[in-house]
């Protein structure tokens, strides 16, 4: 019974972590290999810009990807 209760608590705590936040603008600072999803006008309808941080001296990787609506929530980037 205790194991079942602990499983419910851990699953309830982990579900909000699965959602990805879609930013309105690209963040200025992005850690190496960190991923940010950005609503960008250059991407076709239904796609978002996936920005991956890079180590010093290299450019960020950017690609338009499809993001399921269940996984995304729209948020504003903090300048």
BELSUL-V850983 format. One record per pair of residues at least 12 apart in sequence whose ideal C-beta (glycine too) atoms are under 10 Angstrom apart, sorted by sequence separation. I is the first residue (numbers start at 1). J is the second residue. D is the distance in Angstrom with one decimal. If there is no record, write none. Layout:
# BELSUL-V850983
i = [I & I]
j = [J & J]
d = [D & D]
This chain:
# BELSUL-V850983
i = [26 & 36 & 37 & 38 & 50 & 51 & 23 & 25 & 36 & 37 & 38 & 49 & 50 & 22 & 23 & 24 & 25 & 26 & 36 & 37 & 49 & 50 & 20 & 21 & 22 & 23 & 24 & 25 & 35 & 36 & 48 & 49 & 50 & 20 & 21 & 22 & 23 & 24 & 35 & 36 & 47 & 48 & 49 & 50 & 20 & 22 & 23 & 34 & 35 & 36 & 47 & 48 & 50 & 22 & 34 & 35 & 46 & 47 & 48 & 33 & 34 & 43 & 47 & 48 & 32 & 33 & 34 & 42 & 43 & 44 & 46 & 47 & 30 & 32 & 33 & 43 & 46 & 30 & 31 & 32 & 33 & 40 & 42 & 43 & 44 & 26 & 30 & 31 & 32 & 43 & 46 & 27 & 29 & 30 & 31 & 32 & 36 & 38 & 40 & 48 & 23 & 26 & 22 & 23 & 27 & 32 & 34 & 35 & 22 & 20 & 23 & 32 & 33 & 37 & 39 & 20 & 30 & 37 & 39 & 26 & 37 & 37 & 39 & 26 & 39 & 37 & 38 & 36 & 22 & 20 & 20 & 22 & 28 & 21 & 22 & 24 & 27 & 28 & 19 & 20 & 21 & 22 & 23 & 24 & 25 & 26 & 27 & 28 & 18 & 19 & 20 & 21 & 22 & 23 & 24 & 25 & 27 & 18 & 19 & 20 & 21 & 22 & 23 & 24 & 25 & 19 & 21 & 23 & 25 & 20 & 21 & 22 & 23 & 21 & 16]
j = [38 & 48 & 49 & 50 & 62 & 63 & 36 & 38 & 49 & 50 & 51 & 62 & 63 & 36 & 37 & 38 & 39 & 40 & 50 & 51 & 63 & 64 & 35 & 36 & 37 & 38 & 39 & 40 & 50 & 51 & 63 & 64 & 65 & 36 & 37 & 38 & 39 & 40 & 51 & 52 & 63 & 64 & 65 & 66 & 37 & 39 & 40 & 51 & 52 & 53 & 64 & 65 & 67 & 40 & 52 & 53 & 64 & 65 & 66 & 52 & 53 & 62 & 66 & 67 & 52 & 53 & 54 & 62 & 63 & 64 & 66 & 67 & 51 & 53 & 54 & 64 & 67 & 52 & 53 & 54 & 55 & 62 & 64 & 65 & 66 & 49 & 53 & 54 & 55 & 66 & 69 & 51 & 53 & 54 & 55 & 56 & 60 & 62 & 64 & 72 & 48 & 51 & 48 & 49 & 53 & 58 & 60 & 61 & 49 & 48 & 51 & 60 & 61 & 65 & 67 & 50 & 60 & 67 & 72 & 60 & 71 & 72 & 74 & 62 & 75 & 75 & 77 & 77 & 67 & 67 & 68 & 71 & 77 & 71 & 72 & 74 & 77 & 78 & 70 & 71 & 72 & 73 & 74 & 75 & 76 & 77 & 78 & 79 & 70 & 71 & 72 & 73 & 74 & 75 & 76 & 77 & 79 & 71 & 72 & 73 & 74 & 75 & 76 & 77 & 78 & 73 & 75 & 77 & 79 & 75 & 76 & 77 & 78 & 77 & 73]
d = [5.1 & 9.8 & 7.1 & 8.1 & 7.1 & 8.6 & 6.0 & 6.7 & 8.6 & 5.9 & 5.9 & 5.9 & 5.2 & 9.0 & 6.7 & 7.5 & 8.5 & 7.9 & 7.8 & 7.7 & 7.4 & 7.4 & 8.4 & 8.2 & 4.7 & 5.0 & 5.7 & 9.0 & 6.3 & 4.8 & 9.9 & 5.9 & 4.7 & 9.2 & 7.0 & 7.0 & 7.1 & 9.5 & 7.1 & 8.2 & 9.3 & 7.1 & 8.0 & 10.0 & 5.5 & 5.5 & 9.7 & 8.8 & 5.4 & 7.9 & 4.4 & 6.5 & 8.2 & 9.9 & 7.4 & 7.7 & 9.6 & 6.1 & 8.1 & 6.5 & 4.4 & 9.6 & 5.5 & 5.0 & 8.8 & 6.0 & 9.7 & 9.1 & 9.1 & 6.7 & 6.3 & 7.5 & 6.6 & 5.1 & 7.9 & 3.9 & 8.7 & 8.0 & 5.2 & 6.1 & 8.3 & 8.6 & 7.5 & 8.4 & 9.6 & 7.5 & 3.6 & 9.8 & 4.7 & 9.8 & 9.6 & 7.8 & 8.6 & 8.3 & 9.7 & 8.2 & 9.3 & 8.7 & 7.6 & 7.4 & 9.1 & 5.8 & 5.6 & 9.3 & 8.9 & 8.8 & 9.9 & 9.4 & 9.3 & 9.0 & 8.9 & 9.8 & 9.6 & 8.0 & 9.9 & 9.7 & 6.8 & 6.1 & 9.4 & 8.5 & 9.2 & 6.9 & 7.2 & 8.6 & 9.9 & 9.9 & 8.0 & 8.5 & 7.0 & 6.6 & 9.1 & 9.4 & 8.9 & 9.9 & 4.9 & 7.5 & 5.8 & 9.8 & 8.1 & 5.1 & 7.5 & 6.8 & 8.5 & 7.6 & 8.2 & 7.5 & 8.3 & 7.6 & 8.9 & 6.0 & 5.4 & 5.7 & 5.3 & 6.2 & 5.4 & 4.7 & 9.2 & 7.0 & 7.1 & 7.6 & 7.9 & 6.8 & 7.4 & 5.8 & 9.8 & 5.5 & 4.6 & 4.3 & 8.0 & 10.0 & 9.7 & 10.0 & 9.3 & 9.3 & 9.9]
